[in-house]
Amino acid sequence: MSNIAHDYIEDYIRGLIKKPEGYLGEILDYAIKNDVPIIHPEVAQYLRVLIKSHNVKKILEVGTAIGYSSSVMAEAAGADCSITTIERDDNMYSLAVENIKKQGLEKRINIIKGDAMEVLEKIEGEYDLIFLDAAKGHYDHFLPLCLKHLKINGLLISDNVLFRGMIASNELLIRRKITIVKRMRKYLEHISNMSELETVVLPIGDGIAMSTKIMEV
Ligand SMILES: C[S@@+](CC[C@H](N)C(=O)[O-])C[C@H]1O[C@@H](n2cnc3c(N)ncnc32)[C@H](O)[C@@H]1O
């Protein structure tokens, strides 16, 4: 239960989405079995639709984990796409490298090992889409660096922004998560009020925010 949508709605929507086949399906099974936090099926499907409808080719991801979402995006964006994804955890990074290689996606996906704050400072270039899916309490810190790398009319997708319902309702709040919740609320207010962005929060998965950059920051 995500506490974002009613279970019956979530189950129904998920029932409409095809389960990934082949090795991508194996990565998904591994993630579920080993509690690796990956994107929810409806978020994966949403990314596929966005990427295909906007002809997205250049993608930056913050938070690779074992390479599931980057593989989903690489499949959707096609052979001529280029994805840069950042992961700081040694174990996750190694698994992601192996998973990307086993799917033959190494030409499309470049995994950079390191802390996103440092890597985002160093990398160059502008991206069509940035997928922010790392430490939830630090989205506001990542934001200026992400926006620097986002082209005008590009998309910033921030995942887990409704965090199991806790962001919208104090009744669901778990005390030890209060710092993350406060920071996420601040982040959502920030991206919703920036004149350089147009933002919508969508109650799918664990909640996503979709922003487009309408002018230079
Ligand atoms: C939710 S998981 C990413 C899931 C992945 N996007 C997917 O759906 O397949 C978040 C990942 O971000 C990584 N992470 C958290 N903070 C980070 C940081 N500051 N720099 C780089 N990676 C970070 C964590 O180690 C974790 O593997």
The ligand as an SDF file (V2000), in Angstrom:
LIG
                    3D

 27 29  0  0  0  0  0  0  0  0999 V2000
   15.4460    5.0530   -4.8800 C   0  0  0  0  0  0  0  0  0  0  0  0
   17.0140    4.4580   -5.2690 S   0  0  0  0  0  0  0  0  0  0  0  0
   17.1150    4.6870   -7.0060 C   0  0  0  0  0  0  0  0  0  0  0  0
   16.2620    3.7420   -7.7620 C   0  0  0  0  0  0  0  0  0  0  0  0
   16.4560    3.7660   -9.2650 C   0  0  0  0  0  0  0  0  0  0  0  0
   16.3140    5.1030   -9.7970 N   0  0  0  0  0  0  0  0  0  0  0  0
   15.4460    2.8610   -9.9210 C   0  0  0  0  0  0  0  0  0  0  0  0
   14.2500    3.2050   -9.8790 O   0  0  0  0  0  0  0  0  0  0  0  0
   15.8270    1.8140  -10.4590 O   0  0  0  0  0  0  0  0  0  0  0  0
   18.0350    5.7550   -4.6870 C   0  0  0  0  0  0  0  0  0  0  0  0
   19.5270    5.5240   -4.9360 C   0  0  0  0  0  0  0  0  0  0  0  0
   20.1730    6.7860   -4.8090 O   0  0  0  0  0  0  0  0  0  0  0  0
   21.4300    6.5870   -4.2220 C   0  0  0  0  0  0  0  0  0  0  0  0
   21.8170    7.8660   -3.6090 N   0  0  0  0  0  0  0  0  0  0  0  0
   21.2560    8.4670   -2.5240 C   0  0  0  0  0  0  0  0  0  0  0  0
   21.8490    9.6480   -2.2970 N   0  0  0  0  0  0  0  0  0  0  0  0
   22.8000    9.7970   -3.2530 C   0  0  0  0  0  0  0  0  0  0  0  0
   23.7620   10.7970   -3.5220 C   0  0  0  0  0  0  0  0  0  0  0  0
   23.8600   11.9020   -2.7610 N   0  0  0  0  0  0  0  0  0  0  0  0
   24.5850   10.6250   -4.5700 N   0  0  0  0  0  0  0  0  0  0  0  0
   24.4920    9.5230   -5.3590 C   0  0  0  0  0  0  0  0  0  0  0  0
   23.6130    8.5300   -5.1380 N   0  0  0  0  0  0  0  0  0  0  0  0
   22.7800    8.6630   -4.1010 C   0  0  0  0  0  0  0  0  0  0  0  0
   21.1980    5.4610   -3.2090 C   0  0  0  0  0  0  0  0  0  0  0  0
   22.4160    4.7980   -2.9090 O   0  0  0  0  0  0  0  0  0  0  0  0
   20.1840    4.5820   -3.9340 C   0  0  0  0  0  0  0  0  0  0  0  0
   20.8020    3.5220   -4.6120 O   0  0  0  0  0  0  0  0  0  0  0  0
  1  2  1  0
  2  3  1  0
  2 10  1  0
  3  4  1  0
  4  5  1  0
  5  6  1  0
  5  7  1  0
  7  8  2  0
  7  9  1  0
 10 11  1  0
 11 12  1  0
 11 26  1  0
 12 13  1  0
 13 14  1  0
 13 24  1  0
 14 15  1  0
 14 23  1  0
 15 16  2  0
 16 17  1  0
 17 18  1  0
 17 23  2  0
 18 19  1  0
 18 20  2  0
 20 21  1  0
 21 22  2  0
 22 23  1  0
 24 25  1  0
 24 26  1  0
 26 27  1  0
M  CHG  2   2   1   9  -1
M  END
$$$$
